[in-house]
Amino acid sequence: MAGMLVFLEHHGDELQKGSLGVLAKAAQLGADVTAVLVGGSVKALAAQAGKYGASKVVVAEDGSFEPPLPQPRVDVLAKVVQDGGYDTVLFANSVLAADVAAGLAARLDAGLNWDLADVSLDGGTLVGKRPALQDSVLVDVGWKSEPRLALFRSGSFDAVETGGGEPQVEDVTVELEAHSRAAKVVDQQLEESSGPSIEDADVIVAGGRGLGSPEKFTLAEELARALGGAVGATRAVVDAGWYPYASQIGQTGKTVSPKLYVALGISGAIQHKVGMQSSNVIVAINKDGNAPIFEFSDLGVVGDLHDIVPKLTQLLEQRKG
């Protein structure tokens, strides 16, 4: 392989967990990996990228890059790929990364495999693993030409430090295309929230229709607070307006892989399973002993969650006290 490039996304002064997971996976493949940072003040993040396996970090630092717009990042990546002769570019899925990957594929006339869950090398050839048949199987996918672009599902890889050293840092200056300067960000509104996001949380407490009403989501919120985790939801309750879409887990929501996943009143339909089945430990509480979720749970509790969860929360708070 000529070279592997990983697009690192950052919010503020923090590299995103998904991007670091993809970087660590790329390093595990045994190739020299280059990371790309684009933003207004990102050079300080280069050392952190080295800890996750980047031997080199290309930095495009300019105030005009600070707004999270995809086209300027497409311009940067296209120049880096062409100047450096890279044959592979990897992305962790996000709204921004998906736009950048699609734009780069069009710019370079490159093949893009998306929704990947894993990747490996077979005799020096890159092979992607993509879920199929409602995520019941993984199929091998490849690329017919170079550069190869790959977009991975959220939570596919853990952001594990590889013990790498200080990376080589290279600055790059890019002249933006005219159309890349046309869009402007006039305002940004950030949702106020406390605690970790469901993508980054080590503990997730998720609620389903079994909670009974939107008001009962306080049970999930209080338990998540006691565990130091985040709150998730199924598509059914999101569609019903019980909880925000940003918390939806499943096939049409987000894919998560926390250390502990607590499912409250969730039946365990395949659409939800595919979004959380890679959790390290799954605990389910449901009054229906035949609920499908018990088939893939590590611990199942058959009972009324309205009685069990408050007592569990109380015990956890007492221990913390």
C-alpha positions as CSV (number, residue, x, y, z in Angstrom):
1,M,0.0,0.0,0.0
2,A,1.3,3.4,-1.0
3,G,0.0,5.2,2.1
4,M,-3.0,5.5,4.5
5,L,-4.6,8.8,5.4
6,V,-7.1,9.4,8.3
7,F,-9.3,12.4,8.5
8,L,-9.4,13.6,12.1
9,E,-12.5,15.6,13.2
10,H,-12.3,17.9,16.1
11,H,-14.9,19.9,18.1
12,G,-13.2,22.9,19.8
13,D,-9.9,21.7,21.2
14,E,-10.8,18.1,21.4
15,L,-10.3,15.3,18.8
16,Q,-13.4,13.2,18.3
17,K,-13.4,9.7,19.8
18,G,-14.6,8.1,16.5
19,S,-11.8,9.6,14.5
20,L,-9.2,8.5,17.0
21,G,-10.7,4.9,16.9
22,V,-10.3,4.8,13.1
23,L,-6.7,6.1,13.5
24,A,-5.8,3.4,16.0
25,K,-7.3,0.8,13.8
26,A,-5.3,2.0,10.8
27,A,-2.1,1.8,12.9
28,Q,-2.9,-1.8,13.9
29,L,-2.9,-2.7,10.2
30,G,0.8,-2.2,10.3
31,A,1.1,0.7,7.8
32,D,2.6,4.1,8.3
33,V,-0.4,6.3,8.9
34,T,-0.8,10.0,8.3
35,A,-3.5,12.0,10.0
36,V,-5.0,15.2,8.6
37,L,-6.1,18.1,10.8
38,V,-8.0,21.0,9.4
39,G,-9.1,24.1,11.4
40,G,-8.4,27.5,12.8
41,S,-6.1,26.4,15.6
42,V,-5.4,22.6,15.4
43,K,-1.6,22.2,15.4
44,A,-1.7,21.7,19.2
45,L,-3.7,18.6,18.6
46,A,-1.1,16.9,16.5
47,A,0.8,15.4,19.5
48,Q,-2.4,13.7,20.6
49,A,-2.8,12.1,17.2
50,G,0.7,10.6,17.6
51,K,-0.5,8.7,20.7
52,Y,-3.1,6.9,18.6
53,G,-0.8,5.8,15.9
54,A,-0.1,8.7,13.5
55,S,3.5,8.7,12.4
56,K,2.8,12.0,10.5
57,V,0.2,14.7,10.9
58,V,-0.6,17.1,8.0
59,V,-1.9,20.4,9.4
60,A,-4.0,22.9,7.4
61,E,-4.3,25.7,9.9
62,D,-6.2,28.8,8.9
63,G,-8.9,30.9,10.5
64,S,-11.1,30.4,7.4
65,F,-11.1,26.7,8.1
66,E,-12.6,27.0,11.5
67,P,-16.3,26.8,10.5
68,P,-17.3,23.1,10.0
69,L,-17.9,23.3,6.3
70,P,-17.1,20.3,4.1
71,Q,-15.9,21.8,0.9
72,P,-12.7,23.5,2.2
73,R,-11.8,20.2,3.8
74,V,-12.4,18.4,0.5
75,D,-9.9,20.9,-1.0
76,V,-7.3,20.1,1.7
77,L,-7.7,16.4,1.5
78,A,-7.6,16.4,-2.3
79,K,-4.3,18.2,-2.3
80,V,-2.8,16.0,0.4
81,V,-3.8,12.8,-1.4
82,Q,-2.5,14.0,-4.8
83,D,0.8,15.5,-3.5
84,G,1.5,12.6,-1.1
85,G,0.4,9.7,-3.4
86,Y,-1.9,8.2,-0.8
87,D,-4.0,5.3,-2.0
88,T,-6.4,5.0,1.1
89,V,-8.4,7.6,3.0
90,L,-10.4,6.6,6.1
91,F,-13.2,8.5,7.9
92,A,-15.2,8.0,11.1
93,N,-18.9,8.6,10.3
94,S,-20.4,11.9,11.3
95,V,-22.5,14.5,9.5
96,L,-19.4,16.5,8.5
97,A,-17.2,13.5,7.6
98,A,-19.9,11.9,5.4
99,D,-20.1,15.2,3.4
100,V,-16.4,15.4,3.1
101,A,-16.0,11.7,2.0
102,A,-18.7,12.1,-0.6
103,G,-17.2,15.4,-1.9
104,L,-13.7,13.8,-2.0
105,A,-15.0,10.8,-3.9
106,A,-16.5,13.0,-6.5
107,R,-13.4,15.2,-6.8
108,L,-11.0,12.4,-7.2
109,D,-13.3,10.0,-9.1
110,A,-12.6,7.5,-6.3
111,G,-14.5,4.6,-4.9
112,L,-16.3,5.1,-1.5
113,N,-17.4,2.2,0.7
114,W,-19.6,3.5,3.5
115,D,-21.3,2.0,6.6
116,L,-18.3,-0.2,7.2
117,A,-17.9,-2.0,10.6
118,D,-14.3,-3.2,10.2
119,V,-11.4,-3.4,7.8
120,S,-8.4,-5.8,7.3
121,L,-5.5,-6.6,5.0
122,D,-5.6,-9.8,3.0
123,G,-2.3,-10.3,1.3
124,G,-1.7,-6.6,1.2
125,T,-5.2,-5.9,-0.2
126,L,-7.5,-3.8,1.8
127,V,-10.8,-5.5,2.6
128,G,-13.8,-3.8,4.2
129,K,-16.5,-5.5,6.3
130,R,-20.0,-4.2,5.7
131,P,-23.1,-5.3,7.6
132,A,-25.9,-6.7,5.4
133,L,-29.3,-8.5,5.7
134,Q,-30.4,-6.2,8.5
135,D,-27.0,-6.5,10.1
136,S,-27.3,-10.2,10.6
137,V,-24.1,-10.9,8.6
138,L,-20.9,-9.2,7.5
139,V,-19.8,-9.2,3.9
140,D,-16.4,-8.4,2.4
141,V,-16.3,-5.4,0.1
142,G,-13.4,-4.0,-2.0
143,W,-12.4,-1.2,-4.3
144,K,-11.9,-1.3,-8.1
145,S,-9.5,1.7,-8.2
146,E,-7.5,4.1,-6.1
147,P,-7.6,6.0,-4.0
148,R,-9.8,3.9,-1.8
149,L,-12.2,5.8,0.5
150,A,-13.8,4.2,3.5
151,L,-16.4,5.6,5.9
152,F,-16.9,3.6,9.2
153,R,-19.9,3.3,11.4
154,S,-19.9,5.2,14.7
155,G,-18.5,3.1,17.5
156,S,-16.8,0.6,15.2
157,F,-13.4,1.0,16.9
158,D,-12.2,1.9,20.4
159,A,-10.0,4.9,20.7
160,V,-7.0,3.0,22.2
161,E,-3.6,4.6,22.5
162,T,-1.0,2.7,20.6
163,G,2.0,4.0,22.5
164,G,3.2,6.0,19.5
165,G,5.7,8.7,19.8
166,E,5.8,12.3,18.7
167,P,4.6,12.5,15.1
168,Q,6.2,14.4,12.3
169,V,4.2,17.6,11.7
170,E,3.9,19.1,8.2
171,D,2.0,22.3,7.4
172,V,0.1,22.5,4.2
173,T,-1.2,25.6,2.5
174,V,-4.2,25.2,0.2
175,E,-5.8,27.6,-2.3
176,L,-9.5,27.0,-2.0
177,E,-11.7,26.5,-5.0
178,A,-14.1,29.3,-5.8
179,H,-17.2,27.2,-4.9
180,S,-15.6,26.2,-1.6
181,R,-15.6,29.8,-0.5
182,A,-19.3,30.4,-1.5
183,A,-20.9,28.9,1.6
184,K,-20.7,30.8,4.9
185,V,-21.7,29.9,8.4
186,V,-23.7,32.8,9.8
187,D,-24.6,31.3,13.1
188,Q,-24.1,28.2,15.2
189,Q,-26.5,27.0,17.9
190,L,-25.3,24.3,20.3
191,E,-27.6,22.2,22.3
192,E,-27.2,22.6,26.0
193,S,-26.5,19.3,27.7
194,S,-24.8,17.8,30.7
195,G,-22.8,14.6,30.9
196,P,-21.2,12.6,28.1
197,S,-22.7,12.2,24.7
198,I,-24.1,8.7,23.8
199,E,-21.2,8.3,21.3
200,D,-18.6,8.8,24.0
201,A,-20.2,7.5,27.1
202,D,-18.9,4.4,28.8
203,V,-22.4,3.8,30.3
204,I,-25.7,4.2,28.5
205,V,-29.1,3.8,30.0
206,A,-31.7,3.5,27.1
207,G,-35.4,3.6,27.4
208,G,-38.1,2.1,25.2
209,R,-41.9,2.0,25.0
210,G,-42.0,-0.1,28.2
211,L,-41.3,3.1,30.2
212,G,-45.0,3.9,29.5
213,S,-44.9,7.7,29.0
214,P,-42.4,10.5,28.2
215,E,-42.5,11.6,31.9
216,K,-41.1,8.2,32.9
217,F,-37.8,8.9,31.1
218,T,-36.8,10.6,34.4
219,L,-36.2,7.0,35.6
220,A,-33.6,6.5,32.9
221,E,-32.1,10.0,33.4
222,E,-31.7,9.5,37.2
223,L,-30.2,6.0,36.7
224,A,-27.8,7.4,34.1
225,R,-26.8,10.2,36.4
226,A,-26.1,7.7,39.2
227,L,-23.9,5.6,36.9
228,G,-22.2,8.6,35.3
229,G,-23.6,7.8,31.9
230,A,-25.8,9.1,29.1
231,V,-29.4,8.4,28.1
232,G,-30.4,6.7,24.9
233,A,-33.8,5.9,23.3
234,T,-35.4,3.6,20.8
235,R,-36.8,4.8,17.5
236,A,-40.4,4.1,18.7
237,V,-40.1,6.6,21.6
238,V,-38.3,9.1,19.4
239,D,-41.0,8.9,16.7
240,A,-43.6,9.3,19.4
241,G,-42.0,12.5,20.6
242,W,-40.9,11.2,24.0
243,Y,-37.2,11.9,23.6
244,P,-35.0,13.9,21.2
245,Y,-33.7,12.3,18.0
246,A,-30.1,13.0,19.0
247,S,-30.5,10.2,21.5
248,Q,-31.8,7.6,19.1
249,I,-29.9,4.3,19.0
250,G,-30.4,1.8,16.2
251,Q,-30.4,1.2,12.5
252,T,-31.7,4.7,11.7
253,G,-30.0,6.3,14.7
254,K,-26.6,6.0,16.2
255,T,-24.4,3.0,16.8
256,V,-22.8,2.8,20.2
257,S,-20.4,0.5,22.0
258,P,-20.2,1.5,25.7
259,K,-18.8,-0.7,28.4
260,L,-22.2,-1.0,30.0
261,Y,-25.6,-0.8,28.2
262,V,-28.8,-0.8,30.4
263,A,-32.0,-1.4,28.4
264,L,-35.2,-0.3,30.2
265,G,-38.5,-1.6,28.7
266,I,-36.9,-2.3,25.3
267,S,-38.1,-5.3,23.4
268,G,-34.9,-5.8,21.4
269,A,-36.1,-5.6,17.8
270,I,-33.4,-6.1,15.1
271,Q,-33.4,-2.4,14.2
272,H,-32.4,-1.5,17.8
273,K,-30.0,-4.4,18.2
274,V,-27.8,-3.4,15.4
275,G,-27.1,-0.1,17.1
276,M,-26.0,-1.4,20.5
277,Q,-25.0,-5.1,20.1
278,S,-21.3,-4.3,20.3
279,S,-21.7,-3.1,23.9
280,N,-19.3,-4.8,26.3
281,V,-22.0,-5.7,28.9
282,I,-25.8,-5.6,28.2
283,V,-28.3,-5.5,31.0
284,A,-32.0,-5.7,30.2
285,I,-35.0,-5.0,32.5
286,N,-38.3,-6.0,31.0
287,K,-41.5,-7.4,32.4
288,D,-41.9,-9.7,29.3
289,G,-39.8,-12.7,29.9
290,N,-40.0,-13.6,26.2
291,A,-38.6,-10.3,25.0
292,P,-36.0,-10.8,22.2
293,I,-33.5,-8.6,24.0
294,F,-32.9,-11.3,26.6
295,E,-31.4,-13.5,23.8
296,F,-28.4,-11.2,23.5
297,S,-28.2,-9.7,27.0
298,D,-25.5,-10.6,29.5
299,L,-27.9,-10.1,32.4
300,G,-31.7,-10.1,32.1
301,V,-34.1,-9.0,34.8
302,V,-37.7,-10.0,34.4
303,G,-39.9,-7.5,36.4
304,D,-41.5,-4.1,36.5
305,L,-38.9,-1.5,35.8
306,H,-41.0,1.1,37.6
307,D,-40.3,-0.8,40.8
308,I,-36.7,-2.0,40.0
309,V,-35.1,1.1,38.6
310,P,-35.9,3.6,41.5
311,K,-34.5,1.1,44.0
312,L,-31.4,0.4,41.8
313,T,-30.8,4.2,41.5
314,Q,-31.2,4.6,45.3
315,L,-28.7,1.9,46.0
316,L,-26.1,3.4,43.6
317,E,-26.5,6.9,45.1
318,Q,-26.1,5.4,48.6
319,R,-22.9,3.8,47.5
320,K,-21.6,7.0,46.0
321,G,-22.5,8.8,49.2
